[in-house]
Amino acid sequence: MLKQRIITAIILIPIILVAVIYLSPLAFCVFTALIALGGAWEWTNLMQISKPSRRWLYLILVVLVFIYSLFIPVRYIFIGALIWWVYAAILVIYYPRGNWLWNKSVFLQSVMGLFVLVPCWASINYIRNQDNGLLGLLFLFVLIWSADSTAYFVGKKWGTKRLAPLVSPGKSWQGLMGALLIATLIALITLWLCKIPFPIWPWAVLLSLVTVLFSVVGDLFESMMKREAGLKDSGKLLPGHGGLLDRIDSLTAGVPIFVLGALLLGAYL
C-alpha cells in the first residue's frame, strides 16, 4: 500500500506542477473543474446512488452551480464555506449521534457535496489568478499535503490516542501534533525565504495552523461519509490513495479557509 501511494504521488506531483505553472487561467479553471467533477462522481458513491442517470444528473447540477458561482462575490462563497466547515466539524465531533439529521436524505447529502466541492474549486482558481498566485497555490499544496503525510507517518509510528475513533480509527492526536509542527516549520521557512516583514509572521503562522486544522476536518468529514456508506475508499482511480476525493478531501476544507483568512489579514494588517 505504501509503495503504491509513493508511486502514485510521484506520477501526480509533476502533473499538478505543470497545470499550476503552465496552464492559462481558463485552462486551469477547466482542469480543476474536471477534477472536482470527478470528486462529484465519487460523491454519488457516498450518497449510495447507483443509477448512472441519477449520477450524471448530479454532475450536471454541480456544473450549473460552478457556473452560477462565477457571478457571486467570492467573499460570500468563502464565508459560506467557513460556516459549512464549522458545521461539518460539529457533525464529526458528535458522530454518530447527529447523523439522523442528514444520513437518510439524498437531497441533504447532495447539498453537502456542493459545499464540499464548489468553494474549493472557486478558492483554488481565486488564488491562481492573484499576483504571486502561483507561489501561493504551491505553498498551500505543500502545506496541506505535507501536514497530511506527516500526520500519517507520525500516527503510524507513535499514534496511541485516537483523534476520532468512531469516524477514523487510524488518526491520532500524535499525528495531528506532527501535522501542526510541520505546518509551522513550512510557514516559517516560507516567510523567511520570501522576506515577509516580521510583524506579519505570527498571523501568517496562525493562519497556516488554522488551515491545517480545517484540512483535518475535511479529511474526517469524508471519512464519516464513507463510514455511513460502508465504503473504505471513495473510488479506485488512484492506486494506494483510493479515489479523487480521498486525495483532495483535505484541500476541500483547507483551501477556502486559507483564502478567507488571507483576505481578512490583508484587510486588517
C-alpha positions as CSV (number, residue, x, y, z in Angstrom):
1,M,0.0,0.0,0.0
2,L,2.8,2.5,0.9
3,K,4.7,1.6,-2.2
4,Q,1.6,2.3,-4.3
5,R,1.0,5.6,-2.5
6,I,4.5,6.7,-3.3
7,I,4.4,5.7,-7.0
8,T,1.0,7.4,-7.4
9,A,2.3,10.6,-5.7
10,I,5.4,10.6,-8.0
11,I,3.2,10.5,-11.0
12,L,0.7,13.1,-9.8
13,I,3.0,15.7,-8.5
14,P,4.6,16.6,-11.9
15,I,1.1,16.8,-13.5
16,I,-0.1,19.2,-10.8
17,L,3.0,21.3,-11.1
18,V,2.7,21.6,-14.9
19,A,-1.0,22.5,-14.5
20,V,-0.4,25.1,-11.9
21,I,2.6,26.7,-13.6
22,Y,1.8,26.5,-17.3
23,L,-1.9,26.4,-17.9
24,S,-3.7,29.6,-18.8
25,P,-6.3,30.8,-16.3
26,L,-9.2,29.5,-18.4
27,A,-7.5,26.1,-19.0
28,F,-6.6,25.8,-15.3
29,C,-10.2,26.6,-14.4
30,V,-11.4,23.8,-16.7
31,F,-8.7,21.4,-15.4
32,T,-9.7,22.0,-11.8
33,A,-13.4,21.7,-12.7
34,L,-12.8,18.3,-14.2
35,I,-11.1,17.2,-11.1
36,A,-14.0,18.5,-9.0
37,L,-16.4,16.7,-11.2
38,G,-14.5,13.5,-10.7
39,G,-14.9,14.2,-7.0
40,A,-18.7,14.8,-7.6
41,W,-19.0,11.4,-9.3
42,E,-17.4,9.7,-6.3
43,W,-19.6,11.7,-4.0
44,T,-22.6,9.9,-5.5
45,N,-20.9,6.7,-4.2
46,L,-21.1,8.2,-0.7
47,M,-24.7,9.1,-1.4
48,Q,-25.2,5.5,-2.3
49,I,-26.6,6.4,-5.7
50,S,-26.1,3.5,-8.2
51,K,-28.2,4.6,-11.2
52,P,-26.0,6.1,-13.9
53,S,-28.7,8.6,-14.9
54,R,-29.0,10.0,-11.4
55,R,-25.2,10.2,-11.1
56,W,-25.0,12.2,-14.3
57,L,-27.8,14.4,-13.2
58,Y,-25.8,15.3,-10.1
59,L,-22.8,16.1,-12.2
60,I,-25.0,18.4,-14.3
61,L,-26.1,20.1,-11.1
62,V,-22.5,20.6,-10.0
63,V,-21.6,22.2,-13.3
64,L,-24.6,24.6,-13.1
65,V,-23.6,25.6,-9.6
66,F,-20.0,26.1,-10.8
67,I,-21.3,28.5,-13.5
68,Y,-23.6,30.3,-11.0
69,S,-20.7,30.7,-8.5
70,L,-18.8,32.8,-11.1
71,F,-21.4,35.6,-10.6
72,I,-21.3,35.5,-6.8
73,P,-18.9,37.8,-4.9
74,V,-16.1,35.5,-3.8
75,R,-16.2,36.7,-0.2
76,Y,-19.7,35.2,0.2
77,I,-18.5,31.9,-1.1
78,F,-15.7,31.8,1.4
79,I,-17.8,32.9,4.3
80,G,-20.4,30.2,3.4
81,A,-17.5,27.7,3.3
82,L,-16.4,28.7,6.8
83,I,-20.0,28.3,8.2
84,W,-20.3,25.0,6.4
85,W,-17.0,23.5,7.7
86,V,-17.7,24.6,11.2
87,Y,-21.0,22.8,10.9
88,A,-19.2,19.8,9.4
89,A,-16.8,19.8,12.3
90,I,-19.7,19.6,14.7
91,L,-21.2,16.6,12.8
92,V,-17.8,14.8,13.1
93,I,-17.4,15.6,16.8
94,Y,-20.9,14.3,17.6
95,Y,-20.9,11.4,15.2
96,P,-22.9,9.2,15.2
97,R,-25.4,10.9,17.5
98,G,-26.1,13.7,15.0
99,N,-26.2,11.7,11.8
100,W,-30.0,11.3,11.9
101,L,-30.1,14.9,10.7
102,W,-28.9,14.0,7.2
103,N,-27.9,10.4,6.6
104,K,-31.3,9.4,5.2
105,S,-31.7,12.3,2.9
106,V,-30.2,12.2,-0.5
107,F,-31.1,15.8,-1.0
108,L,-29.2,17.0,2.0
109,Q,-26.2,14.8,1.1
110,S,-26.2,16.3,-2.4
111,V,-26.2,19.8,-0.9
112,M,-23.3,18.8,1.3
113,G,-21.4,17.7,-1.8
114,L,-21.9,21.2,-3.3
115,F,-20.5,22.8,-0.1
116,V,-17.5,20.4,-0.2
117,L,-16.6,20.9,-3.9
118,V,-17.7,24.3,-5.1
119,P,-15.9,26.6,-2.6
120,C,-12.7,24.6,-3.0
121,W,-12.8,24.9,-6.8
122,A,-13.6,28.7,-6.5
123,S,-10.8,29.3,-4.0
124,I,-8.1,27.4,-5.9
125,N,-8.8,29.5,-9.0
126,Y,-9.1,32.7,-7.0
127,I,-5.6,32.2,-5.6
128,R,-4.2,31.2,-9.0
129,N,-5.4,34.5,-10.5
130,Q,-3.9,36.7,-7.9
131,D,-0.4,38.4,-8.0
132,N,2.1,35.7,-6.9
133,G,-0.8,33.3,-7.1
134,L,1.3,30.5,-8.5
135,L,3.6,30.6,-5.4
136,G,0.6,31.0,-3.1
137,L,-1.1,27.9,-4.5
138,L,2.1,25.9,-4.4
139,F,2.7,26.9,-0.8
140,L,-0.9,25.8,0.0
141,F,-0.5,22.4,-1.6
142,V,2.8,21.8,0.1
143,L,1.4,22.9,3.4
144,I,-1.7,20.8,3.4
145,W,-0.2,17.7,1.8
146,S,2.9,17.8,3.9
147,A,0.8,18.0,7.0
148,D,-1.4,15.2,5.8
149,S,1.6,12.9,5.1
150,T,3.3,13.8,8.4
151,A,0.2,13.0,10.3
152,Y,0.0,9.7,8.6
153,F,3.6,8.7,9.3
154,V,3.7,10.1,12.9
155,G,0.4,8.4,13.6
156,K,1.8,5.1,12.3
157,K,4.9,5.3,14.4
158,W,3.7,7.0,17.6
159,G,0.0,7.2,17.5
160,T,-1.6,5.9,20.7
161,K,-4.5,8.3,21.4
162,R,-7.2,8.2,18.8
163,L,-8.4,11.6,17.4
164,A,-11.9,10.5,16.3
165,P,-12.2,6.7,16.9
166,L,-15.8,6.5,15.7
167,V,-15.0,8.3,12.4
168,S,-11.5,7.3,11.5
169,P,-9.7,5.0,14.0
170,G,-6.4,5.4,12.2
171,K,-6.0,9.1,13.0
172,S,-4.3,10.1,16.3
173,W,-3.7,13.2,18.4
174,Q,0.0,12.5,18.0
175,G,-0.4,12.6,14.2
176,L,-2.3,15.9,14.5
177,M,0.5,17.4,16.6
178,G,3.0,16.3,13.9
179,A,1.0,17.9,11.2
180,L,0.8,21.2,13.1
181,L,4.6,21.1,13.8
182,I,5.5,20.6,10.1
183,A,2.9,23.3,9.1
184,T,4.7,25.7,11.5
185,L,8.1,24.8,10.1
186,I,6.9,25.2,6.4
187,A,5.2,28.5,7.2
188,L,8.4,29.9,8.9
189,I,10.7,28.8,6.1
190,T,8.4,30.3,3.5
191,L,8.1,33.6,5.4
192,W,11.9,33.8,5.7
193,L,12.6,32.9,2.1
194,C,10.0,35.4,0.9
195,K,11.4,38.1,3.2
196,I,8.0,38.9,4.7
197,P,8.1,41.6,7.4
198,F,8.4,40.1,10.8
199,P,5.2,41.6,12.3
200,I,3.2,39.5,9.9
201,W,4.8,36.3,10.9
202,P,2.6,35.4,13.9
203,W,-0.5,36.0,11.9
204,A,0.7,34.0,8.9
205,V,1.8,31.1,11.1
206,L,-1.6,31.2,12.8
207,L,-3.4,31.1,9.5
208,S,-1.3,28.1,8.4
209,L,-2.2,26.2,11.6
210,V,-5.9,27.0,11.2
211,T,-5.8,25.9,7.6
212,V,-4.3,22.6,8.6
213,L,-6.9,22.1,11.3
214,F,-9.7,22.6,8.9
215,S,-7.9,20.3,6.4
216,V,-8.2,17.6,9.1
217,V,-11.9,18.4,9.4
218,G,-12.2,17.9,5.6
219,D,-10.4,14.6,5.9
220,L,-12.5,13.4,8.8
221,F,-15.8,14.5,7.3
222,E,-15.1,12.4,4.2
223,S,-14.2,9.5,6.4
224,M,-17.5,9.9,8.2
225,M,-19.4,9.9,4.9
226,K,-17.5,6.8,3.8
227,R,-18.3,5.1,7.1
228,E,-22.0,5.9,6.6
229,A,-21.9,4.5,3.1
230,G,-19.9,1.4,4.2
231,L,-17.0,2.2,1.9
232,K,-13.3,2.1,2.5
233,D,-12.4,4.5,-0.3
234,S,-14.5,7.0,-2.3
235,G,-13.2,5.4,-5.6
236,K,-10.5,3.3,-7.1
237,L,-8.9,5.8,-9.6
238,L,-5.6,6.3,-7.7
239,P,-3.8,3.2,-6.5
240,G,-2.8,3.4,-2.9
241,H,-4.9,6.6,-2.4
242,G,-8.4,5.4,-3.3
243,G,-10.4,7.9,-5.2
244,L,-10.0,11.6,-6.1
245,L,-12.0,12.6,-3.0
246,D,-9.6,10.6,-0.9
247,R,-6.7,12.8,-2.3
248,I,-8.4,16.2,-2.2
249,D,-10.5,15.9,1.0
250,S,-8.0,17.9,3.0
251,L,-8.0,20.6,0.3
252,T,-11.8,20.9,0.2
253,A,-11.8,22.4,3.7
254,G,-8.3,23.9,4.0
255,V,-8.1,26.0,0.8
256,P,-11.3,28.1,1.2
257,I,-10.5,28.7,4.9
258,F,-6.9,29.8,3.9
259,V,-8.3,32.2,1.3
260,L,-10.8,33.7,3.7
261,G,-8.2,34.1,6.4
262,A,-5.7,35.7,3.9
263,L,-8.4,38.2,2.8
264,L,-9.1,39.1,6.4
265,L,-5.4,39.5,7.2
266,G,-5.0,41.7,4.1
267,A,-7.9,43.9,5.2
268,Y,-6.7,44.4,8.8
269,L,-2.9,44.3,8.7
